[in-house]
Amino acid sequence: MFVLIYDLVDGYIAKREPFRSAHLDLAREMYEAGALRLAGALTDPVDQAYLVFNDRRSAEQFVRRDPYFANGLVPSHRIREWNVVVGG
């Protein structure tokens, strides 16, 4: 599995609204296709989001299509391979 780690801009919650529907549609599309396992943002502070994919190509595709990334809400990201020991 691969974890897509998004670093989020200050004021992310307020800034995401115009793009939220399209972002969630993309996430649901990839989840229903079996590429995305789970996703969500950290809280207090909301400064990062984590999305778990079955393969690197799907994570890269998500970034390329994500309106949050395209519109500057994600100033940096990285994809890390995750060695799952329990679950999965």
C-alpha positions in Angstrom: 0.0 0.0 0.0 1.0 3.6 -0.5 0.2 6.7 1.6 -0.3 10.0 -0.1 0.5 12.7 2.5 -0.8 16.2 1.8 0.5 19.2 3.6 -2.3 21.8 3.8 -2.2 25.6 3.6 -3.2 27.8 6.6 -6.9 28.5 6.5 -7.5 25.2 4.6 -11.0 24.7 6.0 -12.3 28.0 4.7 -10.4 27.9 1.4 -11.5 24.4 0.4 -15.2 25.1 0.0 -15.3 26.0 -3.7 -13.4 22.8 -4.5 -14.7 20.4 -1.9 -17.5 18.7 -3.9 -15.1 17.9 -6.8 -12.4 16.7 -4.4 -14.9 14.4 -2.7 -16.3 13.1 -6.0 -12.8 12.2 -7.1 -12.1 10.4 -3.8 -15.4 8.5 -4.0 -14.7 7.6 -7.6 -11.3 6.1 -6.7 -12.7 4.4 -3.6 -15.5 2.7 -5.6 -13.0 1.6 -8.2 -11.0 -0.1 -5.5 -7.9 2.1 -5.8 -8.4 4.2 -2.6 -8.7 2.5 0.7 -9.4 5.4 3.1 -8.8 9.1 3.4 -9.0 11.9 5.9 -7.4 15.0 7.4 -5.7 15.3 10.8 -7.4 17.7 13.2 -6.3 20.2 15.8 -4.6 21.6 13.8 -5.9 20.7 10.3 -2.5 20.7 8.6 -2.2 17.4 6.9 -4.3 14.8 5.1 -3.6 11.1 4.5 -5.0 9.0 1.7 -4.2 5.3 1.5 -4.0 3.7 -2.0 -3.3 0.2 -3.2 -0.6 1.3 -5.6 1.7 4.3 -6.3 0.2 5.0 -9.8 -3.3 5.5 -8.3 -1.9 8.0 -5.7 -0.1 9.9 -8.5 -3.2 9.9 -10.6 -5.2 11.3 -7.6 -2.8 14.2 -7.2 -2.9 15.1 -10.9 -6.7 15.2 -10.9 -7.3 16.7 -7.4 -8.7 20.3 -7.4 -7.2 20.9 -4.0 -3.7 20.4 -5.4 -4.5 22.3 -8.7 -5.8 25.3 -6.7 -3.0 25.6 -4.2 -4.5 24.1 -1.1 -1.8 21.5 -1.1 1.6 23.2 -1.3 3.5 20.0 -0.9 2.9 16.3 -0.9 4.7 13.0 -0.8 3.9 9.4 -1.5 5.3 6.7 0.8 5.2 3.0 0.6 3.5 1.6 3.7 4.5 -1.8 5.1 1.2 -2.8 6.7 1.8 -5.4 9.5 -1.8 -5.8 10.8 -4.9 -5.3 8.8 -5.0 -4.2 5.2 
